[in-house]
Amino acid sequence: MNENAQPPVTVADGEILAGRILPGIKAIREHLGCPLKDALLAFHARYEELRQEQPGAFAKTPDEYWSGFYS
């Protein structure tokens, strides 16, 4: 196990699973106190983790999930 690994940021899991991208990014940004770019990266990383851990929890395909979101 990597001693320097950070625990996952789970504060936005509900938003991620519900497909609410902007509220999820906002929650991460407020929780971490980081710039928007870093919050977006953290959101995407957690999204990928949840896709692996809970694939059945997502109602949309990855293409549908990100459709209309431009960063």
mmCIF file of the N, C-alpha and C atoms, coordinates in Angstrom:
data_MODEL
# 
_entry.id   MODEL 
# 
loop_
_atom_site.group_PDB 
_atom_site.id 
_atom_site.type_symbol 
_atom_site.label_atom_id 
_atom_site.label_alt_id 
_atom_site.label_comp_id 
_atom_site.label_asym_id 
_atom_site.label_entity_id 
_atom_site.label_seq_id 
_atom_site.pdbx_PDB_ins_code 
_atom_site.Cartn_x 
_atom_site.Cartn_y 
_atom_site.Cartn_z 
_atom_site.occupancy 
_atom_site.B_iso_or_equiv 
_atom_site.pdbx_formal_charge 
_atom_site.auth_seq_id 
_atom_site.auth_comp_id 
_atom_site.auth_asym_id 
_atom_site.auth_atom_id 
_atom_site.pdbx_PDB_model_num 
ATOM 1   N N  . MET A 1 1  ? 0.844   -1.190 0.000   1.00 0.00 ? 1  MET A N  1 
ATOM 2   C CA . MET A 1 1  ? 0.000   0.000  0.000   1.00 0.00 ? 1  MET A CA 1 
ATOM 3   C C  . MET A 1 1  ? 0.879   1.240  0.000   1.00 0.00 ? 1  MET A C  1 
ATOM 4   N N  . ASN A 1 2  ? 0.514   2.227  -0.771  1.00 0.00 ? 2  ASN A N  1 
ATOM 5   C CA . ASN A 1 2  ? 1.266   3.461  -0.867  1.00 0.00 ? 2  ASN A CA 1 
ATOM 6   C C  . ASN A 1 2  ? 0.946   4.341  0.335   1.00 0.00 ? 2  ASN A C  1 
ATOM 7   N N  . GLU A 1 3  ? 1.947   4.631  1.132   1.00 0.00 ? 3  GLU A N  1 
ATOM 8   C CA . GLU A 1 3  ? 1.737   5.441  2.335   1.00 0.00 ? 3  GLU A CA 1 
ATOM 9   C C  . GLU A 1 3  ? 1.352   6.873  2.010   1.00 0.00 ? 3  GLU A C  1 
ATOM 10  N N  . ASN A 1 4  ? 1.710   7.351  0.825   1.00 0.00 ? 4  ASN A N  1 
ATOM 11  C CA . ASN A 1 4  ? 1.416   8.730  0.429   1.00 0.00 ? 4  ASN A CA 1 
ATOM 12  C C  . ASN A 1 4  ? 0.072   8.870  -0.275  1.00 0.00 ? 4  ASN A C  1 
ATOM 13  N N  . ALA A 1 5  ? -0.606  7.764  -0.530  1.00 0.00 ? 5  ALA A N  1 
ATOM 14  C CA . ALA A 1 5  ? -1.887  7.822  -1.233  1.00 0.00 ? 5  ALA A CA 1 
ATOM 15  C C  . ALA A 1 5  ? -2.935  8.530  -0.376  1.00 0.00 ? 5  ALA A C  1 
ATOM 16  N N  . GLN A 1 6  ? -3.671  9.396  -1.021  1.00 0.00 ? 6  GLN A N  1 
ATOM 17  C CA . GLN A 1 6  ? -4.735  10.128 -0.346  1.00 0.00 ? 6  GLN A CA 1 
ATOM 18  C C  . GLN A 1 6  ? -6.012  9.296  -0.384  1.00 0.00 ? 6  GLN A C  1 
ATOM 19  N N  . PRO A 1 7  ? -6.815  9.344  0.667   1.00 0.00 ? 7  PRO A N  1 
ATOM 20  C CA . PRO A 1 7  ? -8.092  8.636  0.624   1.00 0.00 ? 7  PRO A CA 1 
ATOM 21  C C  . PRO A 1 7  ? -9.001  9.293  -0.419  1.00 0.00 ? 7  PRO A C  1 
ATOM 22  N N  . PRO A 1 8  ? -9.922  8.542  -0.979  1.00 0.00 ? 8  PRO A N  1 
ATOM 23  C CA . PRO A 1 8  ? -10.801 9.140  -1.986  1.00 0.00 ? 8  PRO A CA 1 
ATOM 24  C C  . PRO A 1 8  ? -11.678 10.235 -1.378  1.00 0.00 ? 8  PRO A C  1 
ATOM 25  N N  . VAL A 1 9  ? -11.975 11.217 -2.194  1.00 0.00 ? 9  VAL A N  1 
ATOM 26  C CA . VAL A 1 9  ? -12.867 12.299 -1.780  1.00 0.00 ? 9  VAL A CA 1 
ATOM 27  C C  . VAL A 1 9  ? -14.286 11.818 -2.060  1.00 0.00 ? 9  VAL A C  1 
ATOM 28  N N  . THR A 1 10 ? -15.003 11.461 -1.006  1.00 0.00 ? 10 THR A N  1 
ATOM 29  C CA . THR A 1 10 ? -16.331 10.862 -1.164  1.00 0.00 ? 10 THR A CA 1 
ATOM 30  C C  . THR A 1 10 ? -17.474 11.851 -0.946  1.00 0.00 ? 10 THR A C  1 
ATOM 31  N N  . VAL A 1 11 ? -17.141 13.103 -0.677  1.00 0.00 ? 11 VAL A N  1 
ATOM 32  C CA . VAL A 1 11 ? -18.153 14.103 -0.340  1.00 0.00 ? 11 VAL A CA 1 
ATOM 33  C C  . VAL A 1 11 ? -19.176 14.292 -1.467  1.00 0.00 ? 11 VAL A C  1 
ATOM 34  N N  . ALA A 1 12 ? -18.797 14.015 -2.706  1.00 0.00 ? 12 ALA A N  1 
ATOM 35  C CA . ALA A 1 12 ? -19.699 14.248 -3.835  1.00 0.00 ? 12 ALA A CA 1 
ATOM 36  C C  . ALA A 1 12 ? -20.242 12.966 -4.442  1.00 0.00 ? 12 ALA A C  1 
ATOM 37  N N  . ASP A 1 13 ? -20.093 11.840 -3.766  1.00 0.00 ? 13 ASP A N  1 
ATOM 38  C CA . ASP A 1 13 ? -20.535 10.571 -4.341  1.00 0.00 ? 13 ASP A CA 1 
ATOM 39  C C  . ASP A 1 13 ? -22.014 10.587 -4.726  1.00 0.00 ? 13 ASP A C  1 
ATOM 40  N N  . GLY A 1 14 ? -22.842 11.144 -3.890  1.00 0.00 ? 14 GLY A N  1 
ATOM 41  C CA . GLY A 1 14 ? -24.271 11.213 -4.207  1.00 0.00 ? 14 GLY A CA 1 
ATOM 42  C C  . GLY A 1 14 ? -24.540 12.020 -5.463  1.00 0.00 ? 14 GLY A C  1 
ATOM 43  N N  . GLU A 1 15 ? -23.829 13.126 -5.595  1.00 0.00 ? 15 GLU A N  1 
ATOM 44  C CA . GLU A 1 15 ? -23.979 13.977 -6.783  1.00 0.00 ? 15 GLU A CA 1 
ATOM 45  C C  . GLU A 1 15 ? -23.479 13.239 -8.023  1.00 0.00 ? 15 GLU A C  1 
ATOM 46  N N  . ILE A 1 16 ? -22.362 12.554 -7.887  1.00 0.00 ? 16 ILE A N  1 
ATOM 47  C CA . ILE A 1 16 ? -21.797 11.820 -9.022  1.00 0.00 ? 16 ILE A CA 1 
ATOM 48  C C  . ILE A 1 16 ? -22.762 10.737 -9.479  1.00 0.00 ? 16 ILE A C  1 
ATOM 49  N N  . LEU A 1 17 ? -23.258 9.953  -8.551  1.00 0.00 ? 17 LEU A N  1 
ATOM 50  C CA . LEU A 1 17 ? -24.163 8.865  -8.903  1.00 0.00 ? 17 LEU A CA 1 
ATOM 51  C C  . LEU A 1 17 ? -25.475 9.370  -9.491  1.00 0.00 ? 17 LEU A C  1 
ATOM 52  N N  . ALA A 1 18 ? -25.894 10.566 -9.095  1.00 0.00 ? 18 ALA A N  1 
ATOM 53  C CA . ALA A 1 18 ? -27.130 11.152 -9.615  1.00 0.00 ? 18 ALA A CA 1 
ATOM 54  C C  . ALA A 1 18 ? -26.920 11.898 -10.929 1.00 0.00 ? 18 ALA A C  1 
ATOM 55  N N  . GLY A 1 19 ? -25.657 12.014 -11.378 1.00 0.00 ? 19 GLY A N  1 
ATOM 56  C CA . GLY A 1 19 ? -25.377 12.706 -12.630 1.00 0.00 ? 19 GLY A CA 1 
ATOM 57  C C  . GLY A 1 19 ? -25.372 14.212 -12.518 1.00 0.00 ? 19 GLY A C  1 
ATOM 58  N N  . ARG A 1 20 ? -25.243 14.730 -11.309 1.00 0.00 ? 20 ARG A N  1 
ATOM 59  C CA . ARG A 1 20 ? -25.228 16.182 -11.089 1.00 0.00 ? 20 ARG A CA 1 
ATOM 60  C C  . ARG A 1 20 ? -23.773 16.651 -11.035 1.00 0.00 ? 20 ARG A C  1 
ATOM 61  N N  . ILE A 1 21 ? -23.232 16.936 -12.194 1.00 0.00 ? 21 ILE A N  1 
ATOM 62  C CA . ILE A 1 21 ? -21.806 17.236 -12.331 1.00 0.00 ? 21 ILE A CA 1 
ATOM 63  C C  . ILE A 1 21 ? -21.428 18.539 -11.636 1.00 0.00 ? 21 ILE A C  1 
ATOM 64  N N  . LEU A 1 22 ? -22.089 19.620 -11.968 1.00 0.00 ? 22 LEU A N  1 
ATOM 65  C CA . LEU A 1 22 ? -21.693 20.917 -11.394 1.00 0.00 ? 22 LEU A CA 1 
ATOM 66  C C  . LEU A 1 22 ? -21.858 20.975 -9.873  1.00 0.00 ? 22 LEU A C  1 
ATOM 67  N N  . PRO A 1 23 ? -22.975 20.503 -9.317  1.00 0.00 ? 23 PRO A N  1 
ATOM 68  C CA . PRO A 1 23 ? -23.059 20.481 -7.846  1.00 0.00 ? 23 PRO A CA 1 
ATOM 69  C C  . PRO A 1 23 ? -21.976 19.592 -7.220  1.00 0.00 ? 23 PRO A C  1 
ATOM 70  N N  . GLY A 1 24 ? -21.616 18.522 -7.895  1.00 0.00 ? 24 GLY A N  1 
ATOM 71  C CA . GLY A 1 24 ? -20.567 17.649 -7.380  1.00 0.00 ? 24 GLY A CA 1 
ATOM 72  C C  . GLY A 1 24 ? -19.211 18.320 -7.365  1.00 0.00 ? 24 GLY A C  1 
ATOM 73  N N  . ILE A 1 25 ? -18.897 19.023 -8.437  1.00 0.00 ? 25 ILE A N  1 
ATOM 74  C CA . ILE A 1 25 ? -17.632 19.755 -8.500  1.00 0.00 ? 25 ILE A CA 1 
ATOM 75  C C  . ILE A 1 25 ? -17.609 20.841 -7.429  1.00 0.00 ? 25 ILE A C  1 
ATOM 76  N N  . LYS A 1 26 ? -18.730 21.527 -7.260  1.00 0.00 ? 26 LYS A N  1 
ATOM 77  C CA . LYS A 1 26 ? -18.821 22.575 -6.237  1.00 0.00 ? 26 LYS A CA 1 
ATOM 78  C C  . LYS A 1 26 ? -18.597 21.989 -4.846  1.00 0.00 ? 26 LYS A C  1 
ATOM 79  N N  . ALA A 1 27 ? -19.192 20.833 -4.566  1.00 0.00 ? 27 ALA A N  1 
ATOM 80  C CA . ALA A 1 27 ? -19.029 20.201 -3.249  1.00 0.00 ? 27 ALA A CA 1 
ATOM 81  C C  . ALA A 1 27 ? -17.567 19.837 -2.998  1.00 0.00 ? 27 ALA A C  1 
ATOM 82  N N  . ILE A 1 28 ? -16.910 19.308 -4.001  1.00 0.00 ? 28 ILE A N  1 
ATOM 83  C CA . ILE A 1 28 ? -15.495 18.951 -3.853  1.00 0.00 ? 28 ILE A CA 1 
ATOM 84  C C  . ILE A 1 28 ? -14.657 20.203 -3.652  1.00 0.00 ? 28 ILE A C  1 
ATOM 85  N N  . ARG A 1 29 ? -14.940 21.236 -4.426  1.00 0.00 ? 29 ARG A N  1 
ATOM 86  C CA . ARG A 1 29 ? -14.181 22.484 -4.312  1.00 0.00 ? 29 ARG A CA 1 
ATOM 87  C C  . ARG A 1 29 ? -14.313 23.084 -2.913  1.00 0.00 ? 29 ARG A C  1 
ATOM 88  N N  . GLU A 1 30 ? -15.519 23.099 -2.397  1.00 0.00 ? 30 GLU A N  1 
ATOM 89  C CA . GLU A 1 30 ? -15.741 23.636 -1.051  1.00 0.00 ? 30 GLU A CA 1 
ATOM 90  C C  . GLU A 1 30 ? -15.087 22.765 0.010   1.00 0.00 ? 30 GLU A C  1 
ATOM 91  N N  . HIS A 1 31 ? -15.167 21.452 -0.176  1.00 0.00 ? 31 HIS A N  1 
ATOM 92  C CA . HIS A 1 31 ? -14.590 20.514 0.797   1.00 0.00 ? 31 HIS A CA 1 
ATOM 93  C C  . HIS A 1 31 ? -13.065 20.608 0.843   1.00 0.00 ? 31 HIS A C  1 
ATOM 94  N N  . LEU A 1 32 ? -12.452 20.678 -0.325  1.00 0.00 ? 32 LEU A N  1 
ATOM 95  C CA . LEU A 1 32 ? -10.986 20.703 -0.391  1.00 0.00 ? 32 LEU A CA 1 
ATOM 96  C C  . LEU A 1 32 ? -10.409 22.116 -0.339  1.00 0.00 ? 32 LEU A C  1 
ATOM 97  N N  . GLY A 1 33 ? -11.217 23.116 -0.646  1.00 0.00 ? 33 GLY A N  1 
ATOM 98  C CA . GLY A 1 33 ? -10.721 24.485 -0.706  1.00 0.00 ? 33 GLY A CA 1 
ATOM 99  C C  . GLY A 1 33 ? -9.708  24.660 -1.825  1.00 0.00 ? 33 GLY A C  1 
ATOM 100 N N  . CYS A 1 34 ? -10.014 24.047 -2.969  1.00 0.00 ? 34 CYS A N  1 
ATOM 101 C CA . CYS A 1 34 ? -9.064  24.037 -4.083  1.00 0.00 ? 34 CYS A CA 1 
ATOM 102 C C  . CYS A 1 34 ? -9.614  24.823 -5.272  1.00 0.00 ? 34 CYS A C  1 
ATOM 103 N N  . PRO A 1 35 ? -8.758  25.097 -6.250  1.00 0.00 ? 35 PRO A N  1 
ATOM 104 C CA . PRO A 1 35 ? -9.227  25.764 -7.468  1.00 0.00 ? 35 PRO A CA 1 
ATOM 105 C C  . PRO A 1 35 ? -10.201 24.873 -8.250  1.00 0.00 ? 35 PRO A C  1 
ATOM 106 N N  . LEU A 1 36 ? -10.969 25.488 -9.104  1.00 0.00 ? 36 LEU A N  1 
ATOM 107 C CA . LEU A 1 36 ? -11.959 24.786 -9.910  1.00 0.00 ? 36 LEU A CA 1 
ATOM 108 C C  . LEU A 1 36 ? -11.333 23.651 -10.720 1.00 0.00 ? 36 LEU A C  1 
ATOM 109 N N  . LYS A 1 37 ? -10.195 23.901 -11.327 1.00 0.00 ? 37 LYS A N  1 
ATOM 110 C CA . LYS A 1 37 ? -9.520  22.888 -12.136 1.00 0.00 ? 37 LYS A CA 1 
ATOM 111 C C  . LYS A 1 37 ? -9.221  21.633 -11.310 1.00 0.00 ? 37 LYS A C  1 
ATOM 112 N N  . ASP A 1 38 ? -8.718  21.825 -10.100 1.00 0.00 ? 38 ASP A N  1 
ATOM 113 C CA . ASP A 1 38 ? -8.401  20.686 -9.237  1.00 0.00 ? 38 ASP A CA 1 
ATOM 114 C C  . ASP A 1 38 ? -9.662  19.949 -8.794  1.00 0.00 ? 38 ASP A C  1 
ATOM 115 N N  . ALA A 1 39 ? -10.731 20.693 -8.551  1.00 0.00 ? 39 ALA A N  1 
ATOM 116 C CA . ALA A 1 39 ? -11.997 20.064 -8.165  1.00 0.00 ? 39 ALA A CA 1 
ATOM 117 C C  . ALA A 1 39 ? -12.551 19.229 -9.317  1.00 0.00 ? 39 ALA A C  1 
ATOM 118 N N  . LEU A 1 40 ? -12.420 19.724 -10.544 1.00 0.00 ? 40 LEU A N  1 
ATOM 119 C CA . LEU A 1 40 ? -12.867 18.974 -11.713 1.00 0.00 ? 40 LEU A CA 1 
ATOM 120 C C  . LEU A 1 40 ? -12.057 17.688 -11.858 1.00 0.00 ? 40 LEU A C  1 
ATOM 121 N N  . LEU A 1 41 ? -10.756 17.776 -11.672 1.00 0.00 ? 41 LEU A N  1 
ATOM 122 C CA . LEU A 1 41 ? -9.908  16.581 -11.754 1.00 0.00 ? 41 LEU A CA 1 
ATOM 123 C C  . LEU A 1 41 ? -10.274 15.569 -10.667 1.00 0.00 ? 41 LEU A C  1 
ATOM 124 N N  . ALA A 1 42 ? -10.528 16.055 -9.465  1.00 0.00 ? 42 ALA A N  1 
ATOM 125 C CA . ALA A 1 42 ? -10.914 15.165 -8.362  1.00 0.00 ? 42 ALA A CA 1 
ATOM 126 C C  . ALA A 1 42 ? -12.278 14.527 -8.635  1.00 0.00 ? 42 ALA A C  1 
ATOM 127 N N  . PHE A 1 43 ? -13.203 15.315 -9.189  1.00 0.00 ? 43 PHE A N  1 
ATOM 128 C CA . PHE A 1 43 ? -14.523 14.796 -9.537  1.00 0.00 ? 43 PHE A CA 1 
ATOM 129 C C  . PHE A 1 43 ? -14.386 13.676 -10.557 1.00 0.00 ? 43 PHE A C  1 
ATOM 130 N N  . HIS A 1 44 ? -13.617 13.928 -11.596 1.00 0.00 ? 44 HIS A N  1 
ATOM 131 C CA . HIS A 1 44 ? -13.460 12.935 -12.653 1.00 0.00 ? 44 HIS A CA 1 
ATOM 132 C C  . HIS A 1 44 ? -12.782 11.669 -12.127 1.00 0.00 ? 44 HIS A C  1 
ATOM 133 N N  . ALA A 1 45 ? -11.785 11.832 -11.284 1.00 0.00 ? 45 ALA A N  1 
ATOM 134 C CA . ALA A 1 45 ? -11.103 10.670 -10.708 1.00 0.00 ? 45 ALA A CA 1 
ATOM 135 C C  . ALA A 1 45 ? -12.073 9.849  -9.863  1.00 0.00 ? 45 ALA A C  1 
ATOM 136 N N  . ARG A 1 46 ? -12.889 10.511 -9.063  1.00 0.00 ? 46 ARG A N  1 
ATOM 137 C CA . ARG A 1 46 ? -13.850 9.792  -8.219  1.00 0.00 ? 46 ARG A CA 1 
ATOM 138 C C  . ARG A 1 46 ? -14.937 9.147  -9.081  1.00 0.00 ? 46 ARG A C  1 
ATOM 139 N N  . TYR A 1 47 ? -15.359 9.840  -10.140 1.00 0.00 ? 47 TYR A N  1 
ATOM 140 C CA . TYR A 1 47 ? -16.316 9.272  -11.085 1.00 0.00 ? 47 TYR A CA 1 
ATOM 141 C C  . TYR A 1 47 ? -15.777 7.954  -11.641 1.00 0.00 ? 47 TYR A C  1 
ATOM 142 N N  . GLU A 1 48 ? -14.531 7.939  -12.067 1.00 0.00 ? 48 GLU A N  1 
ATOM 143 C CA . GLU A 1 48 ? -13.922 6.726  -12.620 1.00 0.00 ? 48 GLU A CA 1 
ATOM 144 C C  . GLU A 1 48 ? -13.864 5.613  -11.571 1.00 0.00 ? 48 GLU A C  1 
ATOM 145 N N  . GLU A 1 49 ? -13.522 5.964  -10.331 1.00 0.00 ? 49 GLU A N  1 
ATOM 146 C CA . GLU A 1 49 ? -13.483 4.969  -9.256  1.00 0.00 ? 49 GLU A CA 1 
ATOM 147 C C  . GLU A 1 49 ? -14.867 4.362  -9.028  1.00 0.00 ? 49 GLU A C  1 
ATOM 148 N N  . LEU A 1 50 ? -15.877 5.225  -8.970  1.00 0.00 ? 50 LEU A N  1 
ATOM 149 C CA . LEU A 1 50 ? -17.238 4.740  -8.742  1.00 0.00 ? 50 LEU A CA 1 
ATOM 150 C C  . LEU A 1 50 ? -17.733 3.890  -9.913  1.00 0.00 ? 50 LEU A C  1 
ATOM 151 N N  . ARG A 1 51 ? -17.349 4.240  -11.120 1.00 0.00 ? 51 ARG A N  1 
ATOM 152 C CA . ARG A 1 51 ? -17.719 3.437  -12.299 1.00 0.00 ? 51 ARG A CA 1 
ATOM 153 C C  . ARG A 1 51 ? -17.171 2.020  -12.165 1.00 0.00 ? 51 ARG A C  1 
ATOM 154 N N  . GLN A 1 52 ? -15.963 1.917  -11.622 1.00 0.00 ? 52 GLN A N  1 
ATOM 155 C CA . GLN A 1 52 ? -15.353 0.599  -11.429 1.00 0.00 ? 52 GLN A CA 1 
ATOM 156 C C  . GLN A 1 52 ? -15.992 -0.148 -10.258 1.00 0.00 ? 52 GLN A C  1 
ATOM 157 N N  . GLU A 1 53 ? -16.205 0.554  -9.161  1.00 0.00 ? 53 GLU A N  1 
ATOM 158 C CA . GLU A 1 53 ? -16.717 -0.067 -7.934  1.00 0.00 ? 53 GLU A CA 1 
ATOM 159 C C  . GLU A 1 53 ? -18.213 -0.383 -7.991  1.00 0.00 ? 53 GLU A C  1 
ATOM 160 N N  . GLN A 1 54 ? -18.985 0.493  -8.642  1.00 0.00 ? 54 GLN A N  1 
ATOM 161 C CA . GLN A 1 54 ? -20.447 0.376  -8.643  1.00 0.00 ? 54 GLN A CA 1 
ATOM 162 C C  . GLN A 1 54 ? -21.027 0.605  -10.046 1.00 0.00 ? 54 GLN A C  1 
ATOM 163 N N  . PRO A 1 55 ? -20.660 -0.213 -11.004 1.00 0.00 ? 55 PRO A N  1 
ATOM 164 C CA . PRO A 1 55 ? -21.118 0.061  -12.373 1.00 0.00 ? 55 PRO A CA 1 
ATOM 165 C C  . PRO A 1 55 ? -22.640 0.071  -12.520 1.00 0.00 ? 55 PRO A C  1 
ATOM 166 N N  . GLY A 1 56 ? -23.339 -0.711 -11.730 1.00 0.00 ? 56 GLY A N  1 
ATOM 167 C CA . GLY A 1 56 ? -24.791 -0.758 -11.824 1.00 0.00 ? 56 GLY A CA 1 
ATOM 168 C C  . GLY A 1 56 ? -25.499 0.431  -11.213 1.00 0.00 ? 56 GLY A C  1 
ATOM 169 N N  . ALA A 1 57 ? -24.762 1.281  -10.505 1.00 0.00 ? 57 ALA A N  1 
ATOM 170 C CA . ALA A 1 57 ? -25.366 2.434  -9.842  1.00 0.00 ? 57 ALA A CA 1 
ATOM 171 C C  . ALA A 1 57 ? -25.586 3.605  -10.802 1.00 0.00 ? 57 ALA A C  1 
ATOM 172 N N  . PHE A 1 58 ? -25.039 3.510  -12.007 1.00 0.00 ? 58 PHE A N  1 
ATOM 173 C CA . PHE A 1 58 ? -25.166 4.592  -12.975 1.00 0.00 ? 58 PHE A CA 1 
ATOM 174 C C  . PHE A 1 58 ? -26.283 4.274  -13.963 1.00 0.00 ? 58 PHE A C  1 
ATOM 175 N N  . ALA A 1 59 ? -27.185 5.218  -14.145 1.00 0.00 ? 59 ALA A N  1 
ATOM 176 C CA . ALA A 1 59 ? -28.304 5.038  -15.055 1.00 0.00 ? 59 ALA A CA 1 
ATOM 177 C C  . ALA A 1 59 ? -27.917 5.350  -16.498 1.00 0.00 ? 59 ALA A C  1 
ATOM 178 N N  . LYS A 1 60 ? -26.810 6.059  -16.687 1.00 0.00 ? 60 LYS A N  1 
ATOM 179 C CA . LYS A 1 60 ? -26.394 6.488  -18.022 1.00 0.00 ? 60 LYS A CA 1 
ATOM 180 C C  . LYS A 1 60 ? -25.048 5.869  -18.388 1.00 0.00 ? 60 LYS A C  1 
ATOM 181 N N  . THR A 1 61 ? -24.835 5.729  -19.688 1.00 0.00 ? 61 THR A N  1 
ATOM 182 C CA . THR A 1 61 ? -23.530 5.304  -20.182 1.00 0.00 ? 61 THR A CA 1 
ATOM 183 C C  . THR A 1 61 ? -22.554 6.462  -19.959 1.00 0.00 ? 61 THR A C  1 
ATOM 184 N N  . PRO A 1 62 ? -21.246 6.216  -20.027 1.00 0.00 ? 62 PRO A N  1 
ATOM 185 C CA . PRO A 1 62 ? -20.298 7.332  -19.883 1.00 0.00 ? 62 PRO A CA 1 
ATOM 186 C C  . PRO A 1 62 ? -20.534 8.457  -20.902 1.00 0.00 ? 62 PRO A C  1 
ATOM 187 N N  . ASP A 1 63 ? -20.829 8.106  -22.151 1.00 0.00 ? 63 ASP A N  1 
ATOM 188 C CA . ASP A 1 63 ? -21.093 9.150  -23.151 1.00 0.00 ? 63 ASP A CA 1 
ATOM 189 C C  . ASP A 1 63 ? -22.322 9.975  -22.798 1.00 0.00 ? 63 ASP A C  1 
ATOM 190 N N  . GLU A 1 64 ? -23.363 9.322  -22.320 1.00 0.00 ? 64 GLU A N  1 
ATOM 191 C CA . GLU A 1 64 ? -24.585 10.034 -21.913 1.00 0.00 ? 64 GLU A CA 1 
ATOM 192 C C  . GLU A 1 64 ? -24.320 10.903 -20.688 1.00 0.00 ? 64 GLU A C  1 
ATOM 193 N N  . TYR A 1 65 ? -23.532 10.364 -19.759 1.00 0.00 ? 65 TYR A N  1 
ATOM 194 C CA . TYR A 1 65 ? -23.233 11.071 -18.517 1.00 0.00 ? 65 TYR A CA 1 
ATOM 195 C C  . TYR A 1 65 ? -22.579 12.427 -18.799 1.00 0.00 ? 65 TYR A C  1 
ATOM 196 N N  . TRP A 1 66 ? -21.597 12.424 -19.686 1.00 0.00 ? 66 TRP A N  1 
ATOM 197 C CA . TRP A 1 66 ? -20.819 13.647 -19.943 1.00 0.00 ? 66 TRP A CA 1 
ATOM 198 C C  . TRP A 1 66 ? -21.384 14.476 -21.090 1.00 0.00 ? 66 TRP A C  1 
ATOM 199 N N  . SER A 1 67 ? -22.445 14.025 -21.727 1.00 0.00 ? 67 SER A N  1 
ATOM 200 C CA . SER A 1 67 ? -23.035 14.757 -22.842 1.00 0.00 ? 67 SER A CA 1 
ATOM 201 C C  . SER A 1 67 ? -23.471 16.150 -22.394 1.00 0.00 ? 67 SER A C  1 
ATOM 202 N N  . GLY A 1 68 ? -23.042 17.158 -23.121 1.00 0.00 ? 68 GLY A N  1 
ATOM 203 C CA . GLY A 1 68 ? -23.422 18.540 -22.813 1.00 0.00 ? 68 GLY A CA 1 
ATOM 204 C C  . GLY A 1 68 ? -22.547 19.218 -21.784 1.00 0.00 ? 68 GLY A C  1 
ATOM 205 N N  . PHE A 1 69 ? -21.573 18.494 -21.216 1.00 0.00 ? 69 PHE A N  1 
ATOM 206 C CA . PHE A 1 69 ? -20.659 19.102 -20.241 1.00 0.00 ? 69 PHE A CA 1 
ATOM 207 C C  . PHE A 1 69 ? -19.348 19.417 -20.942 1.00 0.00 ? 69 PHE A C  1 
ATOM 208 N N  . TYR A 1 70 ? -18.978 20.682 -20.933 1.00 0.00 ? 70 TYR A N  1 
ATOM 209 C CA . TYR A 1 70 ? -17.748 21.116 -21.598 1.00 0.00 ? 70 TYR A CA 1 
ATOM 210 C C  . TYR A 1 70 ? -16.903 21.859 -20.577 1.00 0.00 ? 70 TYR A C  1 
ATOM 211 N N  . SER A 1 71 ? -15.646 21.439 -20.480 1.00 0.00 ? 71 SER A N  1 
ATOM 212 C CA . SER A 1 71 ? -14.768 22.104 -19.516 1.00 0.00 ? 71 SER A CA 1 
ATOM 213 C C  . SER A 1 71 ? -13.533 22.645 -20.178 1.00 0.00 ? 71 SER A C  1 
# 
